[in-house]
Amino acid sequence: MRLEEASLSRGSNSGDISNKKESTDGKNSKQELGNGSGGSGSKGSSQRLVACLTTLHLFAKIRPNLLVPHAMTLQPYLSLRCQTQGDYQIISAVARTLEVVVPLLEHPSESFLAQLEEDAVKLVLQHDKTVVAACLSCLGSVVNHVTRNFKLIRDCFRKYFGSLTEYKALHEKNPDNPRLVQHRPFFRRALFTVGLLLRHFDFTNEEVRCGLPDSTKQQVMDTLLYFINQNCTDMQFFTLQAIGSVCIRHYDFMLGDSLKSIYLNRLVDLSVPLRLKVQVLNNIETYLQEEEIRMIKEDQQWSKTSKKENLKEMGDVTSGMASTVIQLYLKPILDCFINASSAVRQAAFRVTQLILQQGLVHPVQIVPYLICISTDSERVSLAADKQLQEIEKKYPGFIHMKSLQGIKLSYQLQTLVETCKENSPSQSAPKRVPDTPSKKGAPKCSVASALQESEGIARGFRLKEGEPPGALNGFLYSLLRGTKQQRRALVLSMLKQFDENSKNPLAQLLYLADNLAAFPYQVIDEPLFLMHHIDIMVSVTGSNLLQGFRESLLPPSDQCNPDEEDDDEDVNSLLHRLPPDTRPFEEFMTAAQGCLLLLMLKQHLKEQYGLTDAKITLFPVRRSENLREERAKEGYHYLYA
């Protein structure tokens, strides 16, 4: 416990410290900090104390019994006078530490417990959200497991919930009442505190209510639902925070129609402010985290009493409720992956990570969205890649099943992101584009011009300083590359999108071509297979387009020989043969541009890997086993479009 001695003695070099010495040092530290940081070294000492107490809290989360002898030494820090941010951190760390240590004390003194409760309640009444949350969590542990002093909790609840009901009555009478603005700070504090009180204390228990009505829980939720339905975004945001705290213990509200419609509306409606959308996702994330903690505690308890319990008589209703809740909100949560705001995407991804870790739903329905989010910023994409890798290990073939759907979703995401960049004023300044390495004598890569010409269009590659362009969906291909059947199926499914019957927009075809050009090919069989099928598709699609073009033209007025093909007609004569409805010709033009993209892609791969037409022509004839042994040797890198 050298670390704790350092935190309590503030740098003392003494060896074994008695309990009396620890109490004295702790008291001196408290008084020194309470008098303010006037000396030159007090700021550094305060920072060291914050670091020590934070580390002690981490120890307490793993081995709380180590701090049991020192609980009474830590308690005086709760009466510290807060003047700096470090003071708030000290109080929060001490409260979180006492939360797990005090229930382990054997026969703690009544004066110690009374002082602890008094200090915690004072801090709840006076300080900011971080301290309030820590102190109410500490009170929840101490009162529920040690003191059973629920009258104190009842009085605190009455104070804040009474203020909420008064604020609601004023708002119902006149929403423009100036008193509402005057009392708004306390209204926010009351919302936050009432939500935490219902999180840490079970107000459905008569012992906890201490004379409060049986419908206390429902009264609180009805009041919160009133505020959430007002037009004020600020009021909705703080009410959502309170609702999130309430639903951690009372998950049944998330299954009810009222709150379910509110949550779904905030997640689905594009006009909803982003911070409300993020808060709903944060509420679900916190619920899943707390539910996992609860299940771990129940498993530990079950391991102690498993021999005495009868499984048939248990009837644990709450064990599968997290899965039931997630089934209601899964689709809207996943749809939040396709959002222009990175904050929304990151919040949705954190929820999805918890869903996968806890095994609440089958992962196959999440795979396309993981493929999509793997093209996001690097921090998110690395975590998504890890999730995809784990799914491929546990469920081989699932990634392959949903690969094309995931690529299409990634195109939607990148289109949204590029549109947001184009509309953002901060993006108007020209950006420096990293150069790609090239060989001497090779055609220079005009990366800057290519990006400027396609500004606002989703491209399928990512550029890094000093590196060649990498495919956004490159990790997906690397997962499937080990199996020839799967990697070829992925390439063929992407090539099929260039078919004239698919009628995909040109921007999507460009995104697919970018990925096909920048995939991390390792064996020469891979680019040769792609180029071989490009030849087949271009020959079939090209002839079909020409035939359809000819059949859609009006017959010539002065044609002498109807059997003679008029390939040499000039532009003016063809324009006269156009029908009034030119939409089929526009579709032909788009499909023809897709063929041109494929031809450019083929030329790019030929130059990239040093391949010749002879090798491509001989590809179907040569044994694929020999090709597998020949590694793909990359040449210079450049953007083909």
N, C-alpha and C positions, 0 to 999 in steps of 0.2 A: 504493500500500500504506500510505496514511496511517492507515487503521483498525488495521492490525496494529501499526504503530509505537506507536499510542496504547495498544493493549492490552499491549504489552511494556514500554513506558516508564512506564505508569501515570500519564499526564498530562504527560509531558515536552514542552516546547515546542521541542525541538531540531529542526532541519531534516533533512538527509540523515544517516542513522545508519549507521555502519559495522557490519560483522558483529561486530566485537569489542565495539562499544558495545551492539548488540542483545543479545549474550550476557550482558554485564554487567547490563543492565537486567532481562533475564529472570531472571537468578540473584537479583538484589536483590528482584525482585517475589516470587519463590518463597520466599526466606527471610523476607520481610516477612509474607507470608500464613501461612507455616509457624509463625512465632512467635506467631500468634493476633492477633485484632483488638483491640488494647488502646487505640489512639488514637481520638479522636473522629471522625476522617474515614476510618478504616480500613474501616468497614462500607460506606460509600458507595463507596470505592475498590474493594472486593471486588465490589460489585454492578456497577460499571462494567466491571470485568474480565470478569465472567460475560457481560455483554452483548456485549463486544467479541469474546470467544472464541466465543460462540455465532454471532455474525455471520460470523466467519472460517470457521466450519464450514460455514455456508450457502454462502459463496464457494467453499469447497473442493469442495463437491458439484457445482458447475457448472464451475469452472475450477481444478482442483487444481494445475495447473502454476504458478499464481501464488504458491503457498506453498512450492514446492520449495526455494528458497534459505533458508527459515526453519524447516525441519523440525527442525534441531538446536536451535534456540532454543525451540521448543515442547516438546520432549521432557522437560526437567527438571520441567515442571509435573506429570508423572505421579508424581513422588516427593513431592508436596505432602501435608502432614499434614492429614487431614480433621477439621475441628472444627465446621463449619457446613454448612447445606444448599448454600450457594454454593460451598463447596469441592468437594462432590460434582459439582455442575454444571460446574465448571471442568475436573475430571478427565475427565468424560464427553465434554465438547466437544473437549478436546485429543485424546483417544483416537479419537474419530470423525474428527477432522481428519487425524491421522497415518495412519489406515486407508487413506485415498485418496491421501495424499501420498507416503508411503514407497515404494510400488512404482514411483513415477516417478523416484526418485533414481538418479543414475548413479554407480556404484561407492561406495556408502555405506561408512563405516568400520565395521569389525567391532566396535569398542568401542561405537559408537553403537547398533548393532543388538542387541548383547548386553545393553546397559543397558535398551534399550526392552523386550526380552523379559522381562528380570528384573522390571522395574517392573510390567509388565502382569500377570505371574503373581502377584506379591505382592498386587496390587489384587484379583485374582480370589479369592484366599484370604481376604481380610480384609473386604471392603466389601459394600454392599447390591446389590440386583438391577440397578439402573440402571448402576452402575459395572461390575459383572460382565459385563453384556451388552455394554457399549461396549468393554471391554478384550478380551473373547473375540472380538468382531468384528474388532478391530484385529489381534489375534494371527492370526486366520484369513487376513487380507490379507497380513501380513508374512511369516508362516511359509510359506504356500502359494506366494507369488510371489517371495520374496526369499531368506530364510535356509534354507528347507527343513529346519529343525531340528525334525523330527517326534518326536525322542526326548523333548523337553520336553513335547510334547502327550501323548505316551504316558504319561509319568509322572504328569501332571496327571489324565489319564483314570483311571489305575489307582487313584489316591488316592480319587477320588470314587465310581467305580463299585464299588470294593472296599467302601466304606462302605455302599452300597446293598445289596449282596449280604449283608453281615453283618446289616443291619437286617431284610432279608427273612427270613434264617434265624431271627433272634430272634422275629420275628412269627409265623412258621410254628409254632414250638415253643409259644409262649404269647403270644397277642395282648394279654393284660393285664399283661405284664411291665413293671414300673415303669421299667426302663431305656429302653424305647421312648419314653416321655414325656420322659425326660431328654435323649435324643439327637434329639428331633424337630426342633429348629432346624437342626442340621447335616444331618439327613435332607432337609429342604426345600432347603437350599443344594445338596446333592449332586444332587437331582432336577433342579434348574434348570441347574446347571453341566453335567451329563452331556448333557442335552437340547441345550444350546447347542454343546457339543463335536461332537456328531453333526450339527448343523446346519452348522457352519463347516468341518468336516474330513471327508473321504471315507474312512471306515474300511473300505470295501470294497477300498481300494488297499493293496497290501502295503507300499509305501514309507511310508504313513501309519501303518500298524499297528505297524511296528517290532517284530515278534515276538508281537504279540497274535494270538489265534486267528482263523481266517477267519470264524467265526460270531459275531464281536463285535457286529455290528449286530443280529442276531437275539436274542442274549443280552440286550442292552439292552432290546429291545422286549418280550421275554418277562417280564423283571423289571417293566417298567412296567405291563404287562397284569395282573400279579399285584396290584399296588397299586391299580389302577383298579377292580378287582372287590371291594375291601373295602368294608365298610359305613360307614367314616368319610368324611364329606363333605369334610373338610379335606384328607385324604390324596388323595381323588379329584381335587380341584381342582388341587393342585400337580402331580399326575401328569399331568393333562390339559395343563397348561402345557408340561411336558417333552415329551409326545407331539406337541404342536403344533410344537415346535422340530425334533424328529426328522423329522417328515413333510414339512418344507420341502425337504429334500434327498431323502428316501426316500419319495416319494409313493406307492410301490407298497403301503405298509402301509394306506393309506386305501382301496385297492381290495380288500384281503384281508377275509375273512369276519369275523375276530375284531374288528378295529378298526371295521369298517363297522357291525357290530351294536351296538357300544358307542356310536358316534356317533349312529346312528339312534335308539337308545333314549333318549339324552339329549335329542335334539331333539323326539321325538314324545311321550314319556311326560310327562303333566301333573303327576305327583307328584315329578318330578326337581327338586331345588333350582335356583332361577333362575340362580345364579352358574355352575353347571355347564353349563347350557344356553347362557349367554352365552359361556363359555369355548370351547365347541365351535365356536360361530359365529366367535369371534375367531381360532381356529386356522385355519379355512377362509379367513377374510379375509387373514390373514398369508401363507398359502400362495399365494393368488392374487396378492398384492402382490409377493412375491418371484419368483413365476413370470413376472410381467410384466417385472420388472427383468432377469431372466435372458434373456428373449426379446429385450429391447431391446439387451442386450450382444451377443447372437448376431447380431442384424441388423446392428449396427455392424461386427462381425467379418466377416460375410458380404459387406458392401459393399467390404471391402478385398480379399477373396480370391475374389470371385464369378467373375472371369474365368478363374481357374485350376481351379475346382471343376466337377465333373460332377454335375448334378442326379440322374441315374439311379443314381449310386453313393453318394449321401450317406446315405440310409436313416436320417433323423433321427426316432427313435422318440418322443422326449420332446416334440416340438413340439405335439402335440394332446392331451397327457395332462391338462391342466387342464380341457378340455372333457369328457373321459371321467370325471374325478373329479366334476365338477359335475353331470353327468347322474345320478349315483347319489344325490346329496344335495339336488337342486333342490327337489323337492316338500316334504320336511320343512323346508327353509329357508324356503320361501314360506309354509308353514303357521304358521311362527313370527310372521308378521305379525298373526295373530289370537291375540294373547296379551295378558293384562291388564297385563303388566309393560312399561313403556316402554323399559327397558334391553334387553330381548329384542327388541322391535320395531326399535329403532335398530340393534342389531347385525345383525339379519337384513337390514335395508335397506342397510347399508353393504356387505354381501356382494353383494346384488343389484345395487348400483351398479357394483361391479367386474365382475360377470358381464356386464352390459350394455355397459360400456366396452370389455371385451375381446372382445365378440361370441361368447361361448362357447356360447350357446343362442339359439334363435329367440325374439325378444322377445314374440311374441303370447301365449305362455303366462304371461308375467310381467305383462302389462297389467292383468288384474283386480286383482292384488295391489297394483300401483302406485296404481290408483284407490282401493283400500281405504286404503292408508297415507297418501294425500293428505288424508284427513279427520283425521289425527292432529294432534299439537301443531304449532305454526306452523313451527318450525325444520325438522322432518321433512317437513311437507306442502309447503313451498316447494321442497325438493330433489326430491320426488316429482313435483310439477307440472312441473318442468324436464325430468325424464326423460320424462314423458308428451308434452310438447311436442316433444321431439326425435324420439320414436317416430312421432308424427303427421306430422312433416315427412318422415321417411325412408320410412314405410310408411303412406300415407293409407288410411284405412278400418279399420285394425286396432283403433283405440280404439273406434270405433263397434261393431265386432263383439262386443267384450267389455264394453261399457258396463254393461249390466244386471247381469251377473255381478259386476262390480266394485262396483256399488251395493249388491247383496245382501251382499257380503263386508264392505263398510263398515258396514252395519247390524249385522252380527255383532260387528265390532270395537267399535263404539260401545256396544252392549249390554254387552259384557264390561267396558268401561271404566266405564260407569255403575254396574254391579253392584259393581265393585271400590270405587268411591267411596262407595257406599251402605254397604258393609260396613266401610269404614275408619273408625276412631275420630276421625281428624283431620277428617273431613268432617261431623261432627255439628254443628259450629258453623254458624250461618246465614251465607251469603255475600252480599256486596253485589252486586246485579244492576244492570248498567248500564242507564240509561234510553235509550229509542229516541226519535229526534226525531219530533215530531208537529205537525200544523197546529192553529191555534187553532180551536176548535169541533169538532174531530174527536174521535171516541170515544177515550178514553185507553187506552193499551196497558198491560195488567196483566201485565208481564213477570214480576215477582216471583211473583205468584200462579200464573201458568201454569207456571213452572219448579218451584215447590214442589209443585203438584199432580201433576206428571209426574216427580217425583224417583225416580231408579232406572230411568227409562224413557229409551231412546235417542231424542233429538230430532235432527232433520235440519238444524238451523241453528246458527250460531256467533255469539255476541254479543261486540261490542267497544264500548269506551267511546265514546259520541258517534256511533256508526254504526248504520245499520239492520241488522236480522238478515241474515246472509249464509248461503246454502245451503252445507252441508258439501261437497256434490258440485258446487258452483257452477263450479269451474274446468273440470270435465269438460264441463259444458254449454257453457261459453264456447269450448272447443276445437271442439265440434261445431256451434256456432251459425252458423258461416259458410256451411254447406251446409244449405239448407232441408230436403232429404230426410233428412239425418242427424239434425237436431235434432227434426224431427217424429217420426221413428222412435223416438228416445229417449223422448219424451214419451208416445207411444202404448204403448211397452213398459212404462213405469211405470204408466200407467193400467190396462193389462191386469191388473196384479196386484190390482186392486180387484174383478175379476170374481168372482162367487160360486163358480165352479168352481175358482178358484185356491186357496181355503181358506188364505190367508195369515193369520198372527196379526194382531190389531188393532195391536199395537205396531209391527210392520213397516209397516203401512199408514200409521200416523201419521208414521213416519220419511220415507216416500216423499212424503206430502202436505206435510210441512215443506219438503222440497227443492223440490217443484213450486211452492210459494208463494214461496220466496226465490231462485229462479233469477234470474240477471241478464238479464232480458228487455230488449231494446233497441228492437225494432220492435213496433208494436201488433199485427202479425200473430201474434206468438208467444203472448201471453196469450189472444187471441181464439180461436186454434186450440185451445188447451187447454180453454177454457170451452165451446166448441162440442162437443167430444167428451165433456166431462163431462155435458152435457145428454143426449147420445145414450146414454151408458153408464148414467146414472141411470134414464132412462126404460125401457130394456130390462131392466136388472138389477132395478129396483124391481118391474116387473110380473111378472117371473119369480119373485121372492121371494114376492110375495103369492099367486101361483098355487100355488107349492110349499107355502106355509103352509096354504092352504085344503085342498089334497089330502092333507096329512098329518094333518088333524084327523079324529077319529072322526065318523061321521054323527050328526046330532041324533036323539034318541029320539022327539020329539014334532013332527017337521017335517011340516006338512000339504002344502006345495007344494015338491017337490024341485027344481023349476026356479027357484024364487025365491032370490035371493042373500040371505044373512043377514049383511049388513055391519053391521047395527045391533044385533047381539047384545051383551049386556053381558059384563063380565069374568068373572063367575061361570059363565055358560053356556059360555063358551069354555074355562074351566079344566076343566069337566066333560067336554069333548070331547078333552082331551089324551090321547094314548096312553101306555102305561106307559114306553115308551122315548122320552125327550125329547131325545135327542142331535141329531136333525135340526133341531129348533127352536132349539137352541143355535147350530148352524151358521147358520141363518137370521138369528139375532140378530147374530152377528158380521158377516155379510155386509151386513146392514142398517146397522150402524154404519159400515162402509166407505162406503156410499152417503151417510150423513150427513156423513162427513168430506169427501167430494167436494163436497157442497152448501156446506159451510162454506168450502172452498177457493175455490169459484166466487164466493161472496159477498166473500171477502177480496180476490180479484183485481179484482172490480168496483169496490170502494172504493179499492183501491190505485192503479189506473190510470184512475179516473174514467170507467168504461164503463157503458153502459146496456143494458137487455134488448133494445132495438131494434137496437143495434149488433151484439149477439151473434146475434140472429135473422137479420140481413142478412149475416152473415159468409160463408155459402156462396155468396151471390149476387154480392157485390162482387168486383171483380177483385183478385187477390192482388198484382198489380204496384203498384196504388195503395196497398195496405196496407203494402207494404214501404217505401214512401217516408215513411210516417207514423211518426215515432218514438214510442215508449212514454213518456208523461209520468207519472212516479211522483208520487203524492200522499203522504199521511202513511203512516207505517209502524207496524204493530202486529202482534201475534201473534194469529192467528185461533183457536188452540186451546191 
